[in-house]
Amino acid sequence: MARTCEVCGKKPVTGFKVSHSNRHSKRRWLPNLQEVKAIIGGEVKRIKVCARCLKSGKVTRAM
């Protein structure tokens, strides 16, 4: 799945960009995804993980 954290499932959120004159136009907020090599089930795999999962230690990185 594209643009989704494979640990917590965080994905893009949609909403409106609101200008000073209060005009609304659609926009997206994308998660801060990093592609890392991680140890999953004893194997080294390449996964997309959000920065929050990396910082909190939910992923063990392979060196």
Secondary structure, 3 states (H helix, E strand, C coil): CCCCCCCCCCCCEEEEEECCCCCEEEEEECCCEEEEEEEECCEEEEEEEEHHHHHHCCCCECC
